[in-house]
Amino acid sequence: MPRLVTHNISREQFEKLKAERAAQNGGQTVEHRKQAKQTWPEPAAGVLSQLTYSYLWPLLCLGAEQDRTLSHDDLFDLPKPETSNALSAILQRSYYTSSEYVEPSAAGAKDSFWRLLRALWAIVKPLMIEAGWCNLLACSVQTIMPLLLRELVLGVAEPDPSDARRRGLRGTLLVLLGSVTQALSQQRQQHLAMR
């Protein structure tokens, strides 16, 4: 009888362990659970859900169950455009511009470097452009934040109490909106850059 190399067990022992594991998982085999797996929900989530990461709530609830550790089978599948096969195809398509294969050494080191840089940009472009816009928004709000704080201070310094209250509330609202916008856009930019 052949032995399984990884754990040095026989085929019968392996099938027995597989049946025990399926019994622990409610009678579902790995193949059955894989069919029921969902893809990464972020692209279908709304803007507010993407900013607050609330699309991960089902996964967080599952991980919060007592005496439960998330396994690979619990996690979402990658979207097809982000699988290694799809990214490899983009890399090859962007690196090799002609239909025939050219040795990198024959093309020259400088040409190979720029072709590799162009191919890597083709892979990360969709995420990095969105991350760049988020970073631009966060930096813009950070730049105007001293002006918003100045408006708040000037509003509170008004001699008329009703004007001070009105300007102070307006300044407070602007500072609050600016802070929330900056925090959310900065968090989104970091999330996209890490992906």
N, C-alpha and C positions, 0 to 999 in steps of 0.2 A: 504494500500500500504506500503511495507517495506521501511524503511528509510536507507540511506547509513550512516553508523556510523561516518566515518571520517569527513564529512562536514555537516552532518545532513540535507541532501537533498533527495528528492524522486528520484525514478528511472527515471521518465520522465525528471526531471530537469537535472539529470546526462547525459542522452542521448542528451539533448539539448546542454549542455556545451561541450560534446564530438563532436557534429556536428559543433559547432562554432569553436572549436580548429582545427578540420580537415579543415575547410574553411580557417582559418588563415595560415595553412601549405600547401596551394596549393591543397586542396582536398585529401591529403594523410592522411590516418589514421596511428596510431602508429604501427599497425601490418604491414602495407605496408612499412613504413620507416624501420622497423626492418628487413624486408626481403632484403631491399636494402643496409643495413649497411655492411660495410667492416670490416674484421678482422684487428687486429693490424698489420701494414705493415712492422714493423721492421725486422722480420725474412726473408722476401723476398727482402729487400733492399740490395743494394751493400755495400761494405766496406766503400767507401767514403761517401755514403748517411748516413750510420750508424754513422760515425764519425762526420758529420756535421749536423745531424738530419734533412736533407732536405726531408726525407720521410714524415715529418709532415707539409709540405708546403700547401697541400690542406686544412688541418684543420686550419692552421694559417690564410689563406686567408678567410676562412669562418668566423672566429672569428673577422677578421679585418673589416668586412662589417659594415657600419654605422648603428647605432641603432639595433645592433644584439648582443645578448648574447648567447653563446653556451649552449645548453641543453644536457641532457644525451643522447638524440636520435642522436645528431650530432657526438658523440664520437665513436671511434672504438670499436668493440667487442674484448674481450680478445681471445687470441688463446686457443684452446681447452686444451692443456697441462697445461695452467696457470689458468684455472677456479678452483673455490673452490672444485667442485666435483672431479676433477682429482687430485688436490693436497691432498685432504682428502683421496682418495684411495691410493696414494703413502704413506702417513703417516701411515695409518692402515696396509698396506702391509709390511712396514718396521718395524713397532713397534711390531706387532704380528707375530712372526716368524713361529709359528706352526699354523695349520689349526683350532685348537680349541681356544676358548677365554680363556685367563688366567687373573684372577683378578690381578691388579698391586700390591696390598698388599700381595698376596700370593707369588709373584715372588721375593719380597724383594725390599726395597727402592733403594739399590745400583744398582741392576740389572735393575730396572725400569728407573733410571736416564740414564744409558748408552744406553738402548734401545730407549729412547726418543731422546737422542742426535744423535744416528744413524739415526732415522727416520727424524729428522729435517735436517740433512745433506743430506739425500736422496732428500729432497724437494729443497734445495737451491744449490745443487752441480753444476748443469749445468751453472747457472749464476755466481756463486762465483769462479769457476775455470777460466772462461774467465776474470772475474774482477781481479783475482789474477795475471794473465799474463799481463794484462794492467798495473796493479800497479807495477809489476816487471820491465816492460819496462820504465815506468815513473821514477822510482827510479834509474834505471841504467843510464838513460840520465842525471838525476840530479847529479849523482855521477861523471860523466865524464865532466860535464859542466865547472868546473874550468880549466880542461886541454884544452878544446876548447878555452876558453877565453885567456889562456896563449899563445896558438898558434897564436891567433889574435894579442896580444900585441907584441909578438916576431916578427911577420911578419911586423908590422908597424915600428918596431925599426930597420929594416934592413938598412944598409947604402946605398945600391944601390936602387934607386927609382923604377926601373922596378921589382926587386925582392920583394921590400916592397909592391908594388901594387899587385903582383901575390899572395904572401903569405897572404896579408891582405884580398883580395877578397876570397881566399880559407877559411881563418879563419872565415870571416863573413858568408859565406855560411854554414859552419859547425855549427856555433852558431845558425843561423836561422833554419836549419833543426833540430837541437837538441831541440830548444825551441818549435817549432811547434809539433814535435813528443811528447815531454813531455806534452804539453798542451792537445793535442788530446787524448793521452792514459790516462791521469789523469781524463779528463772529462768523457771518456767512462767508466773508472773504477767506478767513482762516480755514474754514471747513472745505471750501472748494480747492484751495491751494494744497491742503493735505491729501485730498482725493487724487 
